[in-house]
Amino acid sequence: MKVNTQSVNFVADKKLLDFIQRRLDKLELFYDKIIESDVYLKVENTSDKENKLFEARLKVPGDSFVVKKQCKSFEEGADIAASSLERQLKKRKQKLRSYL
């Protein structure tokens, strides 16, 4: 699956981009018709420790899923967002099976 990553207010290193790619590639185990995913990484200028915003948009035929998470690190955000997307994909697959 192609993961388009955009980072706002900073430059993302290769290690972070590889981690996000690997984590989102695991979603294909649960739903194999994923077209593409867009990831937006933003650093907000606040004194709060949880100033990193991870947003993922997953495109599947006929629908798209969007998850936004605010965490202390982008790795933590990627894990939480991927878990949330995993649940949504399982739910969608279950719904499609019930129509057959």
Biopython code that builds the backbone (N, CA, C, O; Angstrom):
import numpy as np
from Bio.PDB.StructureBuilder import StructureBuilder

atoms = [
    (1, "MET", "N", (0.842, -1.173, 0.000)),
    (1, "MET", "CA", (0.000, 0.000, 0.000)),
    (1, "MET", "C", (0.893, 1.244, 0.000)),
    (1, "MET", "O", (1.927, 1.287, 0.666)),
    (2, "LYS", "N", (0.476, 2.230, -0.747)),
    (2, "LYS", "CA", (1.220, 3.488, -0.825)),
    (2, "LYS", "C", (0.783, 4.401, 0.313)),
    (2, "LYS", "O", (-0.405, 4.680, 0.475)),
    (3, "VAL", "N", (1.751, 4.863, 1.100)),
    (3, "VAL", "CA", (1.483, 5.779, 2.201)),
    (3, "VAL", "C", (2.105, 7.126, 1.851)),
    (3, "VAL", "O", (3.325, 7.253, 1.750)),
    (4, "ASN", "N", (1.247, 8.131, 1.666)),
    (4, "ASN", "CA", (1.717, 9.491, 1.395)),
    (4, "ASN", "C", (1.829, 10.217, 2.721)),
    (4, "ASN", "O", (0.830, 10.384, 3.421)),
    (5, "THR", "N", (3.031, 10.652, 3.077)),
    (5, "THR", "CA", (3.258, 11.297, 4.366)),
    (5, "THR", "C", (3.652, 12.753, 4.158)),
    (5, "THR", "O", (4.528, 13.068, 3.353)),
    (6, "GLN", "N", (2.990, 13.624, 4.895)),
    (6, "GLN", "CA", (3.329, 15.047, 4.877)),
    (6, "GLN", "C", (3.597, 15.492, 6.303)),
    (6, "GLN", "O", (2.821, 15.195, 7.211)),
    (7, "SER", "N", (4.687, 16.199, 6.494)),
    (7, "SER", "CA", (5.002, 16.709, 7.825)),
    (7, "SER", "C", (4.923, 18.235, 7.798)),
    (7, "SER", "O", (5.455, 18.882, 6.897)),
    (8, "VAL", "N", (4.254, 18.790, 8.795)),
    (8, "VAL", "CA", (4.040, 20.225, 8.891)),
    (8, "VAL", "C", (4.854, 20.766, 10.065)),
    (8, "VAL", "O", (4.809, 20.200, 11.157)),
    (9, "ASN", "N", (5.589, 21.842, 9.857)),
    (9, "ASN", "CA", (6.392, 22.534, 10.874)),
    (9, "ASN", "C", (7.657, 21.784, 11.299)),
    (9, "ASN", "O", (8.294, 22.175, 12.277)),
    (10, "PHE", "N", (8.031, 20.728, 10.598)),
    (10, "PHE", "CA", (9.276, 20.008, 10.888)),
    (10, "PHE", "C", (9.588, 19.079, 9.719)),
    (10, "PHE", "O", (8.766, 18.894, 8.821)),
    (11, "VAL", "N", (10.779, 18.501, 9.742)),
    (11, "VAL", "CA", (11.189, 17.542, 8.715)),
    (11, "VAL", "C", (11.226, 16.154, 9.355)),
    (11, "VAL", "O", (11.950, 15.931, 10.325)),
    (12, "ALA", "N", (10.446, 15.229, 8.809)),
    (12, "ALA", "CA", (10.386, 13.870, 9.347)),
    (12, "ALA", "C", (11.596, 13.076, 8.866)),
    (12, "ALA", "O", (11.979, 13.157, 7.699)),
    (13, "ASP", "N", (12.192, 12.311, 9.774)),
    (13, "ASP", "CA", (13.356, 11.512, 9.379)),
    (13, "ASP", "C", (12.910, 10.172, 8.790)),
    (13, "ASP", "O", (11.756, 9.766, 8.926)),
    (14, "LYS", "N", (13.847, 9.505, 8.139)),
    (14, "LYS", "CA", (13.571, 8.249, 7.436)),
    (14, "LYS", "C", (13.075, 7.153, 8.385)),
    (14, "LYS", "O", (12.218, 6.348, 8.022)),
    (15, "LYS", "N", (13.616, 7.134, 9.584)),
    (15, "LYS", "CA", (13.240, 6.117, 10.568)),
    (15, "LYS", "C", (11.756, 6.220, 10.932)),
    (15, "LYS", "O", (11.066, 5.206, 11.035)),
    (16, "LEU", "N", (11.270, 7.447, 11.127)),
    (16, "LEU", "CA", (9.863, 7.662, 11.448)),
    (16, "LEU", "C", (8.973, 7.277, 10.274)),
    (16, "LEU", "O", (7.938, 6.638, 10.464)),
    (17, "LEU", "N", (9.363, 7.657, 9.071)),
    (17, "LEU", "CA", (8.570, 7.336, 7.886)),
    (17, "LEU", "C", (8.502, 5.833, 7.655)),
    (17, "LEU", "O", (7.452, 5.318, 7.269)),
    (18, "ASP", "N", (9.605, 5.118, 7.886)),
    (18, "ASP", "CA", (9.614, 3.661, 7.749)),
    (18, "ASP", "C", (8.709, 3.003, 8.782)),
    (18, "ASP", "O", (8.007, 2.039, 8.480)),
    (19, "PHE", "N", (8.731, 3.537, 10.014)),
    (19, "PHE", "CA", (7.879, 2.999, 11.074)),
    (19, "PHE", "C", (6.406, 3.141, 10.699)),
    (19, "PHE", "O", (5.628, 2.199, 10.850)),
    (20, "ILE", "N", (6.030, 4.318, 10.211)),
    (20, "ILE", "CA", (4.636, 4.564, 9.827)),
    (20, "ILE", "C", (4.238, 3.655, 8.672)),
    (20, "ILE", "O", (3.136, 3.107, 8.668)),
    (21, "GLN", "N", (5.119, 3.492, 7.698)),
    (21, "GLN", "CA", (4.850, 2.616, 6.549)),
    (21, "GLN", "C", (4.611, 1.173, 7.012)),
    (21, "GLN", "O", (3.644, 0.535, 6.596)),
    (22, "ARG", "N", (5.497, 0.666, 7.875)),
    (22, "ARG", "CA", (5.352, -0.714, 8.371)),
    (22, "ARG", "C", (4.066, -0.878, 9.167)),
    (22, "ARG", "O", (3.366, -1.882, 9.027)),
    (23, "ARG", "N", (3.757, 0.105, 9.999)),
    (23, "ARG", "CA", (2.571, -0.007, 10.868)),
    (23, "ARG", "C", (1.288, 0.010, 10.044)),
    (23, "ARG", "O", (0.360, -0.744, 10.335)),
    (24, "LEU", "N", (1.223, 0.856, 9.022)),
    (24, "LEU", "CA", (0.022, 0.924, 8.199)),
    (24, "LEU", "C", (-0.063, -0.231, 7.206)),
    (24, "LEU", "O", (-1.158, -0.597, 6.780)),
    (25, "ASP", "N", (1.086, -0.814, 6.829)),
    (25, "ASP", "CA", (1.056, -1.989, 5.953)),
    (25, "ASP", "C", (0.369, -3.171, 6.627)),
    (25, "ASP", "O", (-0.204, -4.025, 5.950)),
    (26, "LYS", "N", (0.424, -3.223, 7.943)),
    (26, "LYS", "CA", (-0.218, -4.319, 8.674)),
    (26, "LYS", "C", (-1.737, -4.281, 8.545)),
    (26, "LYS", "O", (-2.406, -5.290, 8.767)),
    (27, "LEU", "N", (-2.289, -3.107, 8.184)),
    (27, "LEU", "CA", (-3.742, -3.009, 8.040)),
    (27, "LEU", "C", (-4.251, -3.848, 6.868)),
    (27, "LEU", "O", (-5.418, -4.238, 6.847)),
    (28, "GLU", "N", (-3.394, -4.125, 5.905)),
    (28, "GLU", "CA", (-3.811, -4.934, 4.760)),
    (28, "GLU", "C", (-4.105, -6.375, 5.155)),
    (28, "GLU", "O", (-4.738, -7.102, 4.389)),
    (29, "LEU", "N", (-3.661, -6.801, 6.329)),
    (29, "LEU", "CA", (-4.003, -8.139, 6.819)),
    (29, "LEU", "C", (-5.489, -8.236, 7.146)),
    (29, "LEU", "O", (-6.074, -9.317, 7.078)),
    (30, "PHE", "N", (-6.100, -7.107, 7.500)),
    (30, "PHE", "CA", (-7.495, -7.109, 7.923)),
    (30, "PHE", "C", (-8.454, -6.737, 6.800)),
    (30, "PHE", "O", (-9.614, -7.151, 6.811)),
    (31, "TYR", "N", (-7.978, -5.961, 5.833)),
    (31, "TYR", "CA", (-8.830, -5.549, 4.711)),
    (31, "TYR", "C", (-7.924, -5.313, 3.524)),
    (31, "TYR", "O", (-7.141, -4.363, 3.526)),
    (32, "ASP", "N", (-8.012, -6.161, 2.504)),
    (32, "ASP", "CA", (-7.032, -6.134, 1.420)),
    (32, "ASP", "C", (-7.374, -5.186, 0.275)),
    (32, "ASP", "O", (-6.618, -5.111, -0.693)),
    (33, "LYS", "N", (-8.481, -4.464, 0.352)),
    (33, "LYS", "CA", (-8.876, -3.571, -0.738)),
    (33, "LYS", "C", (-8.536, -2.110, -0.456)),
    (33, "LYS", "O", (-9.187, -1.215, -0.994)),
    (34, "ILE", "N", (-7.543, -1.856, 0.367)),
    (34, "ILE", "CA", (-7.141, -0.489, 0.679)),
    (34, "ILE", "C", (-6.441, 0.105, -0.541)),
    (34, "ILE", "O", (-5.503, -0.485, -1.078)),
    (35, "ILE", "N", (-6.904, 1.277, -0.971)),
    (35, "ILE", "CA", (-6.333, 1.920, -2.154)),
    (35, "ILE", "C", (-5.062, 2.676, -1.790)),
    (35, "ILE", "O", (-4.000, 2.411, -2.353)),
    (36, "GLU", "N", (-5.163, 3.610, -0.858)),
    (36, "GLU", "CA", (-4.003, 4.384, -0.430)),
    (36, "GLU", "C", (-4.284, 5.001, 0.929)),
    (36, "GLU", "O", (-5.413, 4.977, 1.419)),
    (37, "SER", "N", (-3.248, 5.547, 1.521)),
    (37, "SER", "CA", (-3.415, 6.243, 2.796)),
    (37, "SER", "C", (-2.595, 7.525, 2.782)),
    (37, "SER", "O", (-1.495, 7.581, 2.231)),
    (38, "ASP", "N", (-3.156, 8.535, 3.395)),
    (38, "ASP", "CA", (-2.493, 9.818, 3.548)),
    (38, "ASP", "C", (-2.264, 10.056, 5.028)),
    (38, "ASP", "O", (-3.176, 9.892, 5.839)),
    (39, "VAL", "N", (-1.043, 10.442, 5.382)),
    (39, "VAL", "CA", (-0.699, 10.693, 6.777)),
    (39, "VAL", "C", (-0.189, 12.121, 6.895)),
    (39, "VAL", "O", (0.662, 12.555, 6.119)),
    (40, "TYR", "N", (-0.718, 12.845, 7.873)),
    (40, "TYR", "CA", (-0.289, 14.214, 8.143)),
    (40, "TYR", "C", (0.295, 14.266, 9.550)),
    (40, "TYR", "O", (-0.364, 13.889, 10.519)),
    (41, "LEU", "N", (1.513, 14.727, 9.652)),
    (41, "LEU", "CA", (2.199, 14.860, 10.933)),
    (41, "LEU", "C", (2.359, 16.346, 11.215)),
    (41, "LEU", "O", (2.940, 17.080, 10.416)),
    (42, "LYS", "N", (1.839, 16.785, 12.356)),
    (42, "LYS", "CA", (1.910, 18.212, 12.695)),
    (42, "LYS", "C", (2.456, 18.384, 14.097)),
    (42, "LYS", "O", (2.134, 17.615, 15.003)),
    (43, "VAL", "N", (3.286, 19.400, 14.267)),
    (43, "VAL", "CA", (3.776, 19.771, 15.588)),
    (43, "VAL", "C", (3.148, 21.117, 15.919)),
    (43, "VAL", "O", (3.340, 22.099, 15.202)),
    (44, "GLU", "N", (2.394, 21.149, 17.013)),
    (44, "GLU", "CA", (1.748, 22.392, 17.417)),
    (44, "GLU", "C", (2.644, 23.155, 18.384)),
    (44, "GLU", "O", (3.358, 22.555, 19.187)),
    (45, "ASN", "N", (2.602, 24.460, 18.303)),
    (45, "ASN", "CA", (3.422, 25.301, 19.164)),
    (45, "ASN", "C", (2.698, 25.590, 20.471)),
    (45, "ASN", "O", (2.161, 26.679, 20.673)),
    (46, "THR", "N", (2.692, 24.600, 21.349)),
    (46, "THR", "CA", (2.091, 24.769, 22.668)),
    (46, "THR", "C", (3.079, 24.275, 23.716)),
    (46, "THR", "O", (4.031, 23.558, 23.404)),
    (47, "SER", "N", (2.839, 24.669, 24.966)),
    (47, "SER", "CA", (3.716, 24.208, 26.039)),
    (47, "SER", "C", (3.312, 22.816, 26.528)),
    (47, "SER", "O", (4.004, 22.220, 27.354)),
    (48, "ASP", "N", (2.207, 22.310, 26.025)),
    (48, "ASP", "CA", (1.720, 20.986, 26.406)),
    (48, "ASP", "C", (2.652, 19.906, 25.862)),
    (48, "ASP", "O", (3.189, 20.046, 24.763)),
    (49, "LYS", "N", (2.849, 18.823, 26.629)),
    (49, "LYS", "CA", (3.722, 17.733, 26.168)),
    (49, "LYS", "C", (3.119, 16.989, 24.987)),
    (49, "LYS", "O", (3.847, 16.514, 24.116)),
    (50, "GLU", "N", (1.811, 16.886, 24.952)),
    (50, "GLU", "CA", (1.138, 16.194, 23.861)),
    (50, "GLU", "C", (0.875, 17.186, 22.727)),
    (50, "GLU", "O", (-0.271, 17.558, 22.475)),
    (51, "ASN", "N", (1.937, 17.608, 22.050)),
    (51, "ASN", "CA", (1.792, 18.609, 21.007)),
    (51, "ASN", "C", (1.957, 18.036, 19.600)),
    (51, "ASN", "O", (2.044, 18.794, 18.634)),
    (52, "LYS", "N", (2.001, 16.730, 19.473)),
    (52, "LYS", "CA", (2.177, 16.098, 18.165)),
    (52, "LYS", "C", (0.848, 15.517, 17.690)),
    (52, "LYS", "O", (0.231, 14.699, 18.371)),
    (53, "LEU", "N", (0.426, 15.954, 16.519)),
    (53, "LEU", "CA", (-0.860, 15.546, 15.966)),
    (53, "LEU", "C", (-0.620, 14.590, 14.806)),
    (53, "LEU", "O", (0.068, 14.929, 13.844)),
    (54, "PHE", "N", (-1.190, 13.395, 14.904)),
    (54, "PHE", "CA", (-1.076, 12.360, 13.873)),
    (54, "PHE", "C", (-2.449, 12.188, 13.246)),
    (54, "PHE", "O", (-3.415, 11.851, 13.930)),
    (55, "GLU", "N", (-2.533, 12.421, 11.945)),
    (55, "GLU", "CA", (-3.808, 12.267, 11.245)),
    (55, "GLU", "C", (-3.613, 11.305, 10.082)),
    (55, "GLU", "O", (-2.703, 11.484, 9.273)),
    (56, "ALA", "N", (-4.456, 10.294, 9.996)),
    (56, "ALA", "CA", (-4.367, 9.307, 8.920)),
    (56, "ALA", "C", (-5.704, 9.222, 8.200)),
    (56, "ALA", "O", (-6.762, 9.162, 8.826)),
    (57, "ARG", "N", (-5.639, 9.218, 6.881)),
    (57, "ARG", "CA", (-6.833, 9.074, 6.045)),
    (57, "ARG", "C", (-6.619, 7.841, 5.178)),
    (57, "ARG", "O", (-5.664, 7.774, 4.402)),
    (58, "LEU", "N", (-7.509, 6.872, 5.313)),
    (58, "LEU", "CA", (-7.401, 5.603, 4.606)),
    (58, "LEU", "C", (-8.519, 5.538, 3.569)),
    (58, "LEU", "O", (-9.690, 5.719, 3.905)),
    (59, "LYS", "N", (-8.164, 5.281, 2.320)),
    (59, "LYS", "CA", (-9.153, 5.236, 1.245)),
    (59, "LYS", "C", (-9.393, 3.789, 0.841)),
    (59, "LYS", "O", (-8.466, 3.053, 0.501)),
    (60, "VAL", "N", (-10.668, 3.403, 0.888)),
    (60, "VAL", "CA", (-11.098, 2.082, 0.441)),
    (60, "VAL", "C", (-12.217, 2.312, -0.577)),
    (60, "VAL", "O", (-12.803, 3.394, -0.600)),
    (61, "PRO", "N", (-12.522, 1.331, -1.410)),
    (61, "PRO", "CA", (-13.570, 1.530, -2.416)),
    (61, "PRO", "C", (-14.901, 1.928, -1.774)),
    (61, "PRO", "O", (-15.456, 1.193, -0.956)),
    (62, "GLY", "N", (-15.397, 3.093, -2.157)),
    (62, "GLY", "CA", (-16.694, 3.551, -1.674)),
    (62, "GLY", "C", (-16.675, 4.254, -0.336)),
    (62, "GLY", "O", (-17.733, 4.666, 0.139)),
    (63, "ASP", "N", (-15.538, 4.411, 0.287)),
    (63, "ASP", "CA", (-15.505, 5.019, 1.617)),
    (63, "ASP", "C", (-14.087, 5.476, 1.952)),
    (63, "ASP", "O", (-13.128, 5.134, 1.261)),
    (64, "SER", "N", (-13.979, 6.242, 3.009)),
    (64, "SER", "CA", (-12.659, 6.594, 3.534)),
    (64, "SER", "C", (-12.779, 6.747, 5.044)),
    (64, "SER", "O", (-13.823, 7.140, 5.564)),
    (65, "PHE", "N", (-11.702, 6.433, 5.728)),
    (65, "PHE", "CA", (-11.661, 6.507, 7.182)),
    (65, "PHE", "C", (-10.627, 7.549, 7.589)),
    (65, "PHE", "O", (-9.530, 7.597, 7.032)),
    (66, "VAL", "N", (-10.983, 8.382, 8.565)),
    (66, "VAL", "CA", (-10.078, 9.414, 9.053)),
    (66, "VAL", "C", (-9.925, 9.246, 10.557)),
    (66, "VAL", "O", (-10.908, 9.112, 11.287)),
    (67, "VAL", "N", (-8.663, 9.256, 11.011)),
    (67, "VAL", "CA", (-8.368, 9.153, 12.441)),
    (67, "VAL", "C", (-7.384, 10.253, 12.800)),
    (67, "VAL", "O", (-6.367, 10.433, 12.130)),
    (68, "LYS", "N", (-7.694, 10.991, 13.868)),
    (68, "LYS", "CA", (-6.788, 12.032, 14.364)),
    (68, "LYS", "C", (-6.441, 11.709, 15.808)),
    (68, "LYS", "O", (-7.324, 11.469, 16.631)),
    (69, "LYS", "N", (-5.159, 11.705, 16.104)),
    (69, "LYS", "CA", (-4.693, 11.427, 17.464)),
    (69, "LYS", "C", (-3.655, 12.457, 17.866)),
    (69, "LYS", "O", (-2.802, 12.838, 17.064)),
    (70, "GLN", "N", (-3.729, 12.903, 19.102)),
    (70, "GLN", "CA", (-2.746, 13.840, 19.639)),
    (70, "GLN", "C", (-2.000, 13.140, 20.761)),
    (70, "GLN", "O", (-2.604, 12.704, 21.741)),
    (71, "CYS", "N", (-0.674, 13.032, 20.613)),
    (71, "CYS", "CA", (0.130, 12.250, 21.547)),
    (71, "CYS", "C", (1.455, 12.940, 21.832)),
    (71, "CYS", "O", (1.744, 14.026, 21.330)),
    (72, "LYS", "N", (2.260, 12.257, 22.670)),
    (72, "LYS", "CA", (3.590, 12.768, 23.008)),
    (72, "LYS", "C", (4.600, 12.510, 21.899)),
    (72, "LYS", "O", (5.544, 13.280, 21.724)),
    (73, "SER", "N", (4.404, 11.423, 21.147)),
    (73, "SER", "CA", (5.322, 11.104, 20.051)),
    (73, "SER", "C", (4.514, 10.615, 18.850)),
    (73, "SER", "O", (3.381, 10.154, 18.988)),
    (74, "PHE", "N", (5.117, 10.727, 17.683)),
    (74, "PHE", "CA", (4.429, 10.290, 16.472)),
    (74, "PHE", "C", (4.305, 8.774, 16.419)),
    (74, "PHE", "O", (3.350, 8.254, 15.842)),
    (75, "GLU", "N", (5.256, 8.059, 17.013)),
    (75, "GLU", "CA", (5.180, 6.598, 17.033)),
    (75, "GLU", "C", (3.963, 6.140, 17.833)),
    (75, "GLU", "O", (3.242, 5.230, 17.422)),
    (76, "GLU", "N", (3.744, 6.783, 18.978)),
    (76, "GLU", "CA", (2.583, 6.456, 19.801)),
    (76, "GLU", "C", (1.292, 6.781, 19.045)),
    (76, "GLU", "O", (0.336, 6.006, 19.080)),
    (77, "GLY", "N", (1.268, 7.920, 18.368)),
    (77, "GLY", "CA", (0.103, 8.299, 17.575)),
    (77, "GLY", "C", (-0.168, 7.316, 16.458)),
    (77, "GLY", "O", (-1.321, 6.981, 16.186)),
    (78, "ALA", "N", (0.898, 6.847, 15.801)),
    (78, "ALA", "CA", (0.743, 5.879, 14.716)),
    (78, "ALA", "C", (0.164, 4.565, 15.236)),
    (78, "ALA", "O", (-0.708, 3.976, 14.597)),
    (79, "ASP", "N", (0.643, 4.105, 16.391)),
    (79, "ASP", "CA", (0.130, 2.865, 16.973)),
    (79, "ASP", "C", (-1.352, 2.977, 17.324)),
    (79, "ASP", "O", (-2.146, 2.098, 16.989)),
    (80, "ILE", "N", (-1.713, 4.057, 17.994)),
    (80, "ILE", "CA", (-3.108, 4.231, 18.418)),
    (80, "ILE", "C", (-4.023, 4.397, 17.203)),
    (80, "ILE", "O", (-5.107, 3.815, 17.153)),
    (81, "ALA", "N", (-3.584, 5.193, 16.225)),
    (81, "ALA", "CA", (-4.392, 5.408, 15.020)),
    (81, "ALA", "C", (-4.544, 4.111, 14.224)),
    (81, "ALA", "O", (-5.628, 3.817, 13.721)),
    (82, "ALA", "N", (-3.467, 3.334, 14.106)),
    (82, "ALA", "CA", (-3.542, 2.072, 13.369)),
    (82, "ALA", "C", (-4.487, 1.089, 14.062)),
    (82, "ALA", "O", (-5.215, 0.354, 13.395)),
    (83, "SER", "N", (-4.479, 1.072, 15.380)),
    (83, "SER", "CA", (-5.400, 0.196, 16.119)),
    (83, "SER", "C", (-6.846, 0.620, 15.875)),
    (83, "SER", "O", (-7.727, -0.222, 15.700)),
    (84, "SER", "N", (-7.076, 1.913, 15.864)),
    (84, "SER", "CA", (-8.413, 2.427, 15.610)),
    (84, "SER", "C", (-8.869, 2.101, 14.185)),
    (84, "SER", "O", (-10.009, 1.689, 13.971)),
    (85, "LEU", "N", (-7.981, 2.285, 13.224)),
    (85, "LEU", "CA", (-8.304, 1.949, 11.833)),
    (85, "LEU", "C", (-8.542, 0.454, 11.667)),
    (85, "LEU", "O", (-9.400, 0.032, 10.891)),
    (86, "GLU", "N", (-7.780, -0.334, 12.399)),
    (86, "GLU", "CA", (-7.952, -1.794, 12.358)),
    (86, "GLU", "C", (-9.376, -2.175, 12.786)),
    (86, "GLU", "O", (-10.028, -2.995, 12.139)),
    (87, "ARG", "N", (-9.845, -1.573, 13.876)),
    (87, "ARG", "CA", (-11.213, -1.847, 14.341)),
    (87, "ARG", "C", (-12.240, -1.420, 13.292)),
    (87, "ARG", "O", (-13.203, -2.142, 13.036)),
    (88, "GLN", "N", (-12.040, -0.259, 12.689)),
    (88, "GLN", "CA", (-12.990, 0.232, 11.687)),
    (88, "GLN", "C", (-13.011, -0.670, 10.454)),
    (88, "GLN", "O", (-14.076, -0.931, 9.894)),
    (89, "LEU", "N", (-11.837, -1.144, 10.032)),
    (89, "LEU", "CA", (-11.780, -2.028, 8.869)),
    (89, "LEU", "C", (-12.449, -3.367, 9.146)),
    (89, "LEU", "O", (-13.147, -3.907, 8.289)),
    (90, "LYS", "N", (-12.233, -3.905, 10.354)),
    (90, "LYS", "CA", (-12.885, -5.167, 10.721)),
    (90, "LYS", "C", (-14.395, -5.002, 10.725)),
    (90, "LYS", "O", (-15.124, -5.883, 10.271)),
    (91, "LYS", "N", (-14.864, -3.865, 11.241)),
    (91, "LYS", "CA", (-16.299, -3.585, 11.298)),
    (91, "LYS", "C", (-16.882, -3.482, 9.886)),
    (91, "LYS", "O", (-17.963, -4.005, 9.617)),
    (92, "ARG", "N", (-16.163, -2.810, 8.990)),
    (92, "ARG", "CA", (-16.620, -2.671, 7.603)),
    (92, "ARG", "C", (-16.666, -4.022, 6.905)),
    (92, "ARG", "O", (-17.614, -4.315, 6.176)),
    (93, "LYS", "N", (-15.649, -4.845, 7.122)),
    (93, "LYS", "CA", (-15.611, -6.169, 6.497)),
    (93, "LYS", "C", (-16.765, -7.033, 7.000)),
    (93, "LYS", "O", (-17.383, -7.773, 6.234)),
    (94, "GLN", "N", (-17.044, -6.929, 8.289)),
    (94, "GLN", "CA", (-18.148, -7.689, 8.878)),
    (94, "GLN", "C", (-19.481, -7.240, 8.269)),
    (94, "GLN", "O", (-20.354, -8.061, 7.988)),
    (95, "LYS", "N", (-19.623, -5.933, 8.070)),
    (95, "LYS", "CA", (-20.846, -5.391, 7.487)),
    (95, "LYS", "C", (-21.017, -5.871, 6.059)),
    (95, "LYS", "O", (-22.127, -6.221, 5.657)),
    (96, "LEU", "N", (-19.936, -5.896, 5.279)),
    (96, "LEU", "CA", (-19.996, -6.355, 3.894)),
    (96, "LEU", "C", (-20.336, -7.838, 3.829)),
    (96, "LEU", "O", (-21.047, -8.270, 2.921)),
    (97, "ARG", "N", (-19.841, -8.615, 4.775)),
    (97, "ARG", "CA", (-20.152, -10.052, 4.804)),
    (97, "ARG", "C", (-21.621, -10.309, 5.112)),
    (97, "ARG", "O", (-22.205, -11.272, 4.615)),
    (98, "SER", "N", (-22.216, -9.450, 5.928)),
    (98, "SER", "CA", (-23.614, -9.657, 6.312)),
    (98, "SER", "C", (-24.566, -9.409, 5.144)),
    (98, "SER", "O", (-25.690, -9.911, 5.141)),
    (99, "TYR", "N", (-24.111, -8.625, 4.140)),
    (99, "TYR", "CA", (-24.959, -8.379, 2.972)),
    (99, "TYR", "C", (-24.931, -9.529, 1.984)),
    (99, "TYR", "O", (-25.825, -9.644, 1.145)),
    (100, "LEU", "N", (-23.926, -10.379, 2.068)),
    (100, "LEU", "CA", (-23.821, -11.497, 1.115)),
    (100, "LEU", "C", (-24.699, -12.656, 1.491)),
    (100, "LEU", "O", (-24.721, -13.667, 0.789)),
]
sb = StructureBuilder()
sb.init_structure("model")
sb.init_model(0)
sb.init_chain("A")
sb.init_seg("    ")
for serial, (resi, resn, name, xyz) in enumerate(atoms, 1):
    if name == "N":
        sb.init_residue(resn, " ", resi, " ")
    sb.init_atom(name, np.array(xyz, "f"), 0.0, 1.0, " ", f" {name:<3s}", serial, name[0])
structure = sb.get_structure()
